[in-house]
Amino acid sequence: MKKKLAILMASVMAVSVVAAGCGGGSSTTASTGAASGSEDAQESSGEAAEGGQALSVQVGPSPETIDPALNSAVDGANMIIHAFEGLLRMDKDNNIEPALAESYDVSDDGLTWTFHLREGLKWSDGSDLTANDFVYSWKRLVDPNTAAPYGSIINVVKGFEEAAAGDVDALAVSAPDDSTFVVELNNPCIYFDKLAAFAACVPVQQATIDANGESWTIEPETYVTDGAYYMTEFTDGDKIVFTKNPYYWDAENVTFETITWNLIEDANAAYTAFQNGDVQMIKSVPTEEIEALRSNEEFHVDPNLGTYYISFNTQREPFNDSRVREALSLAIDRDYVANTIMQGTYSPAFNFVGPGISDSEAGSSFADNTISEYGKHFGESSYEDDLAKAKELLAEAGYPNGEGFPEISYMTNDQGYHKSVAEYLQQAWAELGVNCTIDIQEWKTVTADRRAGNFDVARNGWVLDYDDPSNILELFESTNGNNDGKYDSAEYDQLVKEARETADKDEHYQKLHEAEQLMLNDAACAPVAYYNDFYLQSSKLTGTWHSPYGYWYFMYGTLAE
């Protein structure tokens, strides 16, 4: 098998990498101008941009959206965290710290969280930002008319189910005054502070969205923000320019006056731009350069809390049969994919939840405890044994040696390892007698079609938004907006619900372990590899940091001459 697939390395060495996390894509327009509606703000930001430092980076191609409620992609999120800020935020050590809320209180029963906003908060257009903006934004997030992929992330809030069904006013969020935001929960939530720091939960300006609809994010004049930067140019397929927001509460500590997000799809083009000094950081590194770059101080490989996996459209035959899904999953040699095709930049996935994610005890690992208690779902047996079992399962499902199995399509985007992995899967599944075609689409088309269920099998991936395994395991709840394969299990839903609602920390993690085992045994998806982020960053760029959630924080960096 491996000899037969060795030809894939020729194509691996001819392609480039983008390690995309959760989703992504883009709207289109080309526009320039200041985001602020205030003349003073326009003058202030223009003068600062002229005299200050400018940063130029590449974190991906055109995003599908940079609407905080609608985005589900790492590339889009990287832009959003520079433009918006929520109640709380992560520091460089991944600890929660105050942001727009300078403090908060939690009731003794853990059900009421009261956030106290800083004085004098403003939007980038100079208008006042108040607690009512959070009330609007959180209700918008769960409103079914918004269709937010992350709508269920605040399902711990009282009234969520009614709000998700259309009665948004049932969501128990309130603003007793302009500087106080109150959230009532159904049950105590041990990680609610992490949710309050998440990008989807930032405030957005109602007046702007009411006036401009979905297009508010693609025009600099209407992309009103509350964070370190606002938009001054959007040219789809080329660049998005952010300029320092003079109204941001922490503006005095923001160093770069402008950040240009270069929307480069081709890794070779990104690499050339980096070599020429046109950009100071690129996420897309050509795979053929990796070996030569390993000793380069500007080449970085950092841990990422995420899993590269394959989604099956469980609403289509034959993928509605778990035996078929398990057969296709077992036919994948994960060690070969991670260490040969991906050149060791990723790690083989033995289960679904990967390393670096905490368990109940301080300093413990959910992934390590899974292996100790349940073993490795993949990798315990030899690949040859797994392939033999796959053939047995396919025969049990009514397709001996693939006879009668319909031709299937694997959807992916044409970047980096994704195409090479697709070619490998095509040949691996041919060993089962399954004929698979490869459907290569633009990144933003992949994410949109995946979410809409317009696929047979598709490449997917998830980088965690906060350190709790629920964040990745909740993907497979039947009501989750990021459940692309539409996996539907009442037992699974119940386990995740119980984990979410318990105040007992040990029970929370145990229920999640049980949920992971259920979805693995049911082949809800096919885990392939665990993510790392590898990128090039100029040695002249200092003071920035990369988080294991796949985010780069540039706003406090400096660039040496």
N, C-alpha and C positions, 0 to 999 in steps of 0.2 A: 504493500500500500504506500509506504513512505517513498520507496524508489519511484513508484509511478507518479507520485505527486511532487517529486523534486523539480519538475519543470516549472512549478509555480514560482520558484525563487527568481527565475528570470524576469517574471512580471513584477515580483515584489521590488526588485532593484530598479524598476523603471517607474515606480510611482512614488507618491508623497503622502505625508501623514497629516490628518487632522483628527485628534482624539476628542470627538464630540461626546457630550454627556447625555443630556436629557431630552433634547428636542431641537428645534431651531428653524429659521427661514427668514423671509422679509417682505415688506411692502415696497413700493417704489415711488421715488420722486427725486428731483434734484432742486435744491433750494439753498439760499444763503440768507443771512440776516441774524439779528439777535433774538433770542427766545424771550427776552424781557419786553414787557409792554411799557416799561418805564424808561423815559428818556435818560434820566440820571444813570440808571443801571446800564444802559447801552453804552453811554460814554465811559463809565467807570470800567466796565469789562473790556472795552476796546483799548483803552489806554494801558490797562494792565497786560493785555495780551501782547501789545506792541513791545513792552519793556521787559516782559518776563520770559521764563523758560518754556519751551514747547517740547512735548513728547510725542513720538510717533510709534505706534505699535500695530501688531496684527494678532488677533485672537480667533479669527475665523472669517468666513465669507459673509455675505449679506444675511443678517438674522431674519427669521420669519416675522418677528415682532420685538419691539422694545417697550411694549405695554407691560408694566409690572404684573398685572393680573393675568395676562394672556401668555406671557413668555413661559416656556418650560425647557429652555436650552441654556447650556453653560455660556456660550458665546454672548447671547443676549443678556444673560444675567450679569456678565462682567461689565457691560455697558451700564446696565440699570443701577448697579451698586455705586457707580460713580456719579449718577444723576439723581438718585433718590436715596432717602434714608428713612428708616422707620423709628419705632419707639426705642428699640435697643439695637445694638450692632455688635459685631465680632471684632476683637482686637487682634494684633499680630500673633498672639499666642492662642487664638481661637477661644478666648474667654468672652463671655457676655459682658458688655459695658453699656452705660447710659448713652443714648443718642438724642432724639428729639424729646424723649422723656428723661428728665434729670434724675428721677427717682420713681419707685413704685412700691405699693403695699400689697400684701397678700393676706386675705382674711384667715382666721385660725382654721377654718374648715377647708381652706384651699380652693374655694369656689368663686371668690371674687378678687379680681386683680384690678387695682386702681393705679393708673399711670398719671404722673404729674409732669406736664409739659414745661419746657423751658419758656422763659418770658421772651416776647418779641420775635417769635418764629415767623418767617415769611416765605412765600413762594418766590421763584426766580423772577416773577413779574412785579415783585414788590408788594403784593397784596398779603394780608394777614393769613397765616395758617393756624387753624384752631383745632380743638378736639373734635368738632363736628366734621372736619375733613376725614378723620379716621372713621367716624361712624359711617359716612357715605362710602368710603373706600372699602371697608370690610363688608358692608352689605352688597356693594357692587361685586366683590370677589365671589360671593356665594350665590348671587342672582343667576338663575338658570338662563336668563337672557344674555348674560355676559359669556356664558359657556367657557369659563376659566378652567384650564387643565388642573390648576391648583385650588379650585374652589373648595375641595374637601379638606384642605390642610388645616382649616380651623373648625373641623367638625366636632371638636371638644366643646365649642361654645354653645351655651344653652339656646335652644330655638333653631339650631342649625338645620335640622331635618325639615321644619316648616319653611324656613327661608329658602332652602334648596328646592322646595316644591313650588316656590313662587311667592310666598308671603315673607318678603325680605325684612319687613319690619318686626318679624318675630325674633330675629337675631338679637340676643341680649347684649348689645353694645350701646353705650349711652355717653352723653357729654353733659354732666350736670352744670358745667360752666366751660368757658373757652379753653381753660388750661387743664382740664381733668377728663380723662378717658377711662371709662369703666367697662370691664368685661366680666360677664358672669358665665361660669362653666357648668356643664352638666355634672361633671365629676372632677376631682382633683387631677391635674395633669403635671407629671414630674418634669416635663420638658417644655412647658408653655413659654418660658422665657426665650427658648430657642426659636419658637414659632414667632414670637414678637420681634425677633431680629431678622426674620426671613424676608427676602426681597419681594415676594408677592403681597406681603402685608404692609407695605409702605403706603403713605397717603398719596392720592392723585387728586387733581383739582376738578371738581364737578362742573364748574362753569365752562371750562375748556372742553371737557368731554361732551357735555350737552350741546355745545355750539358746533363741534367739529366731528362728532361721531368717531368711528374707527380710525379716521385719517389723522387724529390728533398727534400721533407719534411720528409722523413722517415729514412734518413741516417745522422748521426751527421756531417759527412764530407761535406755534401752538403746543410745542413740547415743553410745557411748564413743569418745572421740577422743584424739588426742595432740598437737594443734596449739594455736593461739592461743585457740580458742573451743570451747565445747561447747554443745549444744542445751538450751534451757529451755522452748521452746514450739514446737509444730508444729500449725498449723491449715490443712489443705489448702485451697487456693484463696484463702487470706487472708494468712497470714504464717508465717515461721519465725524464731524469735528465738534468737540465739546470745549467750552470756555468756562473759566472759573466763575462761579456764582457769587457775586458780592454780597448777596443776602443770606448765604448759608451761615448758620450760627457758629461754625468752626472754621470760617473762611481764613482766618489769620494763620492757621496751620497748614492750609492747602498750598502746596508749593508750585506745581506746574500751572501755568496760566492757560495753556491749551493742551488737550490730548486729541490726537488724530487717530481714529480707528480705521485702519486700512482694510477694506473688505476684499482681501485677496483670496481667491479660491484655490489657485495653483501653488503648491508648496515650493516648487522651483522658482517661481516668480517672487514668492516671499523671501526665499533664501538669497536671491540676487539683491533684493532691496536691503536685506540685512547686511550683506557683504559690502554694499555700496554706502552704507551708513545712512540710508534714507529712513530706516526704521530701527528702533533700539531694542525691540523685542518681537519675536515671532513665535507663535504657537505651532505653526505648520512647518515641520522640518522634513526635507526630502529623505526618504528611507535609505537611499543609496549613499547618503552622507553620514549616516549614524556611526558606523565603525570608525571613520576618520575623525569624527567629532568627540568621541568618548573621552579623550584626554584634553579636550579644549575646555578651559575654565569658563567659557561663556555658554557651554552646553550643560543643561540641567535636567536631571531626572528626579522628580519629586513625587512622593506618595499621593495617591488620590483615592478618596473613599468612594469607589464606584465599581460597577460590574458591566462588562460588555456582554450582551446577551442577544438571543434571537427570539423574536415574537412570532408566534403562530396565530393565525386568524382562527380562533376556536369556533367562530360562527359559520365557518365554511367546511364542507366535507373535503378531504378526509380528516382535517385537523380537529374536528369535534370528537375524535377518538383519542383518548390519552395514550393508547398503545402506539398509535402512529407517531404522536409527538415524542414519546419516549424513544422510539426506534430511531427517529431522525436525530435526536439528541445524543444517543449512545454511539452513533456512527461518527461522531466528531472526536478526533484525537486532539484533546485540549493542550497537551504538552507540545505537540507539533505546531499547533497554531500559535501559541504564546512564545515559544522559544525558537522556532524556525521562521515561520512567516512573519511574526512580530518582533523577531530578533532579540527576544528577551526583554523588550521594553514593557511588556505586560507579563502577568503571571497567570498560570493555568487556574481556572475556577473549579474548585472541588465541590463547593456548594454555591448558594446564591449570594448570601451576605458575605462580603469579603473582609480582609484584615483591616485593623485600625479602628474598628467600631466597638464601642464599649459594651460590656455586659453589666450585670447588677452590682458586682463588687468593684470598688475603686481600683483602677489599673488593670482590670480584667478585659478579655477579648471575647466578643460574641462568637467570632469565627473559630477561635481555638476551643471554646467550650462546646461548640457544635460538633467539632471533630472528636472531642473527648467523649461526649455523650452519645452521639449518633454515628460517628464515622464520616468518611468522605463519600458523598453521593457519586462523585466521579473520581476516578483515579485509584480506587481501592483494588480493582481488577485490572488486568492487562487490557490494552486497547483491543487486542485480538479477541479476548473474551467478551468485551463490550460489543464488538461488532457482531459476534455470533449471537449474542442475546438480542441485538437489534433485529437481526434477520428472523429470529423466532417470533418476536413481538409483531413484526410486520405480517408474518404468515398467520398468526392468531387473529389479526385484524382483517384477514381475508385477502391479503396481497402477497402470496408466496413468491419470493424472488422478484417482487415488484409487479407481478402480473395483475393487470387491471388497475394499477395505480395511475391516477390522472397526471398529466404533465403539470408541474407546479412552477411558480415564479418566485424568485428571491429578489426583493427590492432593497437597494442600497444606493449610496451616493459614491461618486467616482473620486474618492480621495484616499490617499494613503493605503493603509492595510485593508480598507473596506472592500475594495475590488478584489484584492488577492485572496482575502478570506472567502469572498463569494465564489471565486473560481475553485478554491479548495472544497467548499461545501458541495459545489456542483459535482465534483469528482467523487467525494466521499459518499454522497447519496446515490451516485451511480453504482456503487458497490452493493447497494440494496436493490438495484433495479429501478431506481426512481430517476426519472428524467426531469431535470430542473433547468429552467432558463434564468438568465440574470437580467434584471430590470434596473438599469442605472438611471437615476434621476438626480436633478439638482437637490442640494441639501434641503432647501425650504420646501420643495415638493415632497421629499421623503417624509418630513415631519407632518405635513398637512395630510398626506394620504394615509400615513400610519394611524394618525388620530381618527381619521374618518373611516378606517377599516377597509381602505381600498388596496388590499394586498393579500397574498397567500401567506408568505413568510417574509419577514423583514429584519434587517439588522437593527438593533436597538442598544440602548445603554443608559445607565443612570448613575449620576454622581450625587451623593447624599447632600442634602441641604443643611443638615444638623446631625450631631452625633447621637443618633438613636436608630436602631434597626427598623423601627416602625416606618421611618421615612422611605425606605426602599421596599419593605414588605407590603405597605399599604397600596402600592402600585397595582396589586392584583385583587384588591377589593372590587366587587362588581360595579360599584358606583363611582369609582375613582376616575377622574377625567384623563389620567395618564395610563389607564388600562387599555393599551392599544390593541391587545389581542382579544379583548372582551372575555377574559376568563371569568367564569361565574360559578362560585361554589359557596353555598349557604354555610357550610361548616367552616370554610376559610374566613368568610366575612365575620362569623361569630367569634372566632379566635382573636382576630385582629381588633374587633370591637371590645372584647373583654380585656385585652391588653391595654387598650386606650383608656378604658374607664376605671381600671383598678387604681387604688392609691397605694397598693402594695408593690414596691419596686421589684422584689423577687418574682412575684406573680406576673408582673408586666413583661419581664424578659422571658420567663418560662413559656408564656402564651405565644410569644413571638417565635421562640424555638419550635414550638409545636406547629405554628402556622408555616414556617419555612419548610419543615419536613413534609407537611401536607402538599404544599405547592410543588415541591421537588418530586414527590412520589406521583403526583398528578401531571407532571411535565407541563406546568403552566407556561413555562418558557424553557429555553435551552441556554443556561449560563455557559459562557465560553472562556472569558478571561477577566482578571481584575485589572483595573486601570492604574496607570501612572501617567503623570503629565511630563512630557519631555519637550523642551523648548530652548531657544537661544535668546540670551539677554546680554546686551552690551555690558562690559565690565565698567563702563563709565556711568551706568545707571545704578544708583544705590538708593537705599532707604525704602525700597518697595518690598512687598512680600507676596508669596504664593500660599494659599490655604489649601488644605487637603480636600476642600469642597470644589476645587477647580477654579477658584477666583484669584485674580491678580489685583493687588491694591497698589495703584500708581499715584494716588493723590498726594502722598507725603514724600515722594521720592525727589532725588536731585540728579542732575546730569552734569558730569564733569566736562570741562571744555576740552 
